[in-house]
Amino acid sequence: MIRIEGLTKRFDDITAVENLDLEIRPGEVFGFLGPNGAGKTTTLRMLGALIKPTSGTAQVAGYRLGEDDQALRRNVGILTEAPGLYDRLSAARNLSFFAHMYGVDDVDGRVERYLKLLGLWERRSESVGTFSRGMRQKLAIARAMLHEPTVLLLDEPTTGLDPEAARLVREFIEGLRDEGRTIVLNTHNLDEADRLCDRIGVLNTRLLALDTPAALRREVFGRKVVFHLADLRPEFEATVANFPFVDAVESIDAKLVVTLDDPENQNPAIIAALVSAGAQLQFVGEIRQSLEEVYLRLMSKEGAEPERGDAP
């Protein structure tokens, strides 16, 4: 659905995005993570044919960037960091205006559908200038969906939303994925990215990492299994360390923390060996690293300063 080839954008002597190669699958929710100035917004604006790349190209929704830009814009929905709504118009009039611009057939029906989906129907007659930042954000998402595009580009879709509204937007995005739409989103909310995204690209001008959240955890930290014991004796650690598939083992209080590639198949052998050595196992669990920890580790390797706030 989206194929990016060598996409690069320079502003004077500053390189915002460098040689980006990426393929985003149909029906996938793909997330970009990265610090401020990493090129996330620039990438979305290029994919939406709002700015031209310095070099490279992309194919979005079947249209080639730089060749079919007008058709591309008609078939892609985009939420930018500055939505550009008309403050003096009501919410319904704003959407009606853009629906006419897109050539939507049933304008009134489409406006009603998305105002209701995003919880704004009761405020449809109020001027947008009176709306809170979160309400304006939801209205901008509704505008991006009016023509029901197959590809949706969202830049910080839950910024400024209270927890209830943010959950509504996340559920809305999940519903769009269930409909088979391809969604690319930039977010600083790592918990949100973990829950919503099928795959994640960590961007800092260049693409640093690309995979599913679970695979990124394994790649960066491995999988750590904790064996809780009634008591810990030195020979227990040596017993576990003897297995060739054990990457690392650490003793903490009455626990053994073991790094493995395939715990589901390797745990039984370790448990049998510990029991044979006289260990009394209380239970076995796995440490689940957060996506925030993965992100911070990748940024520290790159030498980038992670941004701070409710997420890095």
N, C-alpha and C positions, 0 to 999 in steps of 0.2 A: 504493500500500500504506500509506503514511503521508502524511497531508496536515495541515499545521500552519497555523493561521490566527490571527495576532495574539497568539500565546502570550506571556503576561507573568506573571512571578512576583516579588512584593515581600515582603520580610521586614521588618516595621516600616517604617523609612525607607530601607531598602536595596533597590535594584532588582537582582535577580539575573539575570533574563532580560527583555528589553524587545522587545515587538512582533515576535516571531519568525514569519516567513512562510516556509514551506519545503514542498516536496513530494519525498518519497523514493520512488523507483520500486521496483516489485516485483522481487525478485532482486538488488537492489543492495547493495553494501557501502558504507555512507556513514560518513565519519569526521568527528568534531568535533575541531578543534584550538583551543587558546587557553590563556592563562596561568591560574594558580591564581585562583579566584574569578571566572572568566569566565562561569559559568552552565552549564557542560557537564553536570555531574552533576545539577544541578537540572532541566535539560531532560530527561535520561533518566528521572529519577524522575517527572516529570510525564507523560511518554509511557507509562510503565508503570503509571499510575494509583496511584502510591504517595503523591503529594502533589497537592493541587488547585492549579490555576493561579489567579492573581488575576483575570486576564481572558484572553479568547481561548479557543480550543479546538483540538482535534486529532481526527483520525480515524485509528485504528491498527488494522490487520488487519480493517477493516470495522466497527469499533465506535467510537462517538463518546465522547470523553473527557467525563466528567461526567454522562453519560446511561447508558452501558453499561459502567461500570467493572468490575463483577464478571466479565462475559463477556470484557472486554478482558484482564484479568489472567489468565484461564484460557487465553487464546490467545497470550500473549506470554511469552517467556523473558527474564529479567533477571538480570544479574550486577551487584550493587551494590558499592560500595567496602568495605562490611562484610557479608560473606556470611551470617553468623549460623548457622554449622553447630553441631551438637551434639557437644561435645568428648568426652563419655563414650561415645558410640555409635561403632561401627565405620564405615568408609566405606560399606560395603554397607548397613548398617542406616540410615544417614543418608539414602541415596538411596531406599531402600525406603520409608521414612516419607514422604518428599515425593512419591514416585510414587503412593502410596495417596491422599495429599491431592489430587493432580491427577486421580485416577480412572483411572490407566493400567491397561489390560487385563492385559498380560503383564508384571507388575512385575519378576519375577526376570530375564526375558529383557532387559528394557529396562535394568535396573541393570547387568547383565553387559556389555551392548553399550557403554554409555558409560564404564564403568570401563576396559574394554579400549581403547577409542578414545583415552582420555586417559592411558593408561599407568599406571593405578592398580590393575589387576586383582590383581596379586601382593600388594598391600597392603590388600586389601578387608576383611580381618578385624581390622585394627589400629584402635585408637581414634583418632579424628581429633585428639584432644588431643596426640598424639605426632607429628603431621604438621608438616613445615616449612611456611613461608608459601606457597612455590610449590606444594606438594602440595595445600594447602587451596584455593588458587586454582583448580587444575585440577578439584578435586572440586566447587567451586562452579559452574564452567562446566558440568560434567556435570549438576548439579542443574537448571541453567537449561534444559537440553535434554531432560530426562526425558519431558516431554509432547509433544516434537517440535513446538514452535510454529512458525508461519510467519514470525513476527517475533522477532528476538533483539536485546536491548539490552545491550551490554557496556561496563562502565565499567572501563577500564584492564585488559584481559584478560590481559596478560602481565606485570603488575607482580609483582615478587618471584620471577620464574621465571629459572632459569639458561638460557644460550643454547640448549641442547638442548631443554629443555621449552618455551621460548618458540617455537622452530621448530615443535614438535609442535602447539602451539595455533594458530599461524598456518596450518599445513597443514589443521588441523581447520576453521578458519574458511573457508578456500578451498573445502574439500569441501562445507561448508554452502551456500556460494554456488552451487556446481555443482548442488546439489539444488534451487535456486530460492528459497532462504530470503532474506528481507530482513534485513540486519544493520546496526545502528547502533552504532558504537563510539567511545568517547572514548579517546584515547591521547596520551601525551607522547613516544612513540617515533616520530619523524618518518620514519625509514626504513621502519618497519612500516606507517605510514599510506600512504606512497608505493607500497609493494608490494601492499597489500591493498585499498585503497579505490578504488572507481570514481569517486567524487566526494568532495570535501572542503569542509566549511564552517568558516571561521575565525571563531570566536565570541569576543567580548569584551563580554558583556551583550547587544550587538546583533550581528547577522550582518555581518561586515566583507567577506567574500569567499566566493564559492561557484562551484566549477567542478571539472573534472578536475585532477589534479596537473600534467599537461602543459600544460593551458590556463592554469593559474595562473602557471606559469613564463613562458609567453609574455606574459601580461598584465603581469606585474611587471617582467620583464627584457627582453622581446623574445627573439629568437633570434640568437645571436652565432656567426658563422662565422669560423674562423681560416684564413687563406691563408698557408701557410708558403712563403717565397721563398728562393732561393739568396742573394740580396742585395736590399736595399730602397733604392729611389731615391725622392726626393720626388714625382716625377711619377706614381708608381704610386698613391699615396694620392689624388691629384687625379683620376686616371682613374676610380677606384672611386667617389669622392664625387660625380661628375657624374651618376651614375644616379639617376633620380627616386625609385626604390623603396628606396634606401639611407637608412636612418634615421640612422646614425652610422658613422664609420670612425675607427679609432685605430691608430697605428703603434707596435709594441712589438718592439724588436730587429729581426729580419728577418721579422716577421709583420705582417699586416694583420688587425685584428679588426673585422668588419663586422656591423652589426645589420640584420637583414632580417626581413620578414614571412613570406616564402615561399622559403626557401633552395633547395628542390628545383627550383623553376622559375626562380629568379633566379641561382643559382650559375653556370650555363653561360655567361650573358652576361658576367658579371664575369671568369670565367676567360679567355674569348675576348679580352676587352679588355685584360687584363693581359698575355697572351701577345703580342698585337699591339703592345703598348707596350714589349716587350722583356723582360718579367719571366720568370724561370725558376721555375715552380711545382714545389715538392717534394711537397706533399700538402695536402689540404683537410680540415678537421675542424670539428666543432661543439662549443662549450662547453655543457655540460649543468649548469645551476644546480641545486643541491640544494633539496629542499623546505624544509630548514632555512633556507636563505638567503631563500627566498620568505616564509616565516613571519616571520623577523626583520625583513624590509623592511616587511611589512604592519603588524607591531606597532610599529615605529618611526614609521610614518606616523600611527598611532592615538595615539602617545604613551604606549603601555603598556610596562611593564617586563617583558620576557620572563623566564620562569622558567628556572632553570639546573639542570643535572643531566646525565644522559646524553643529553638533548635539551632544547631550549628549551621 
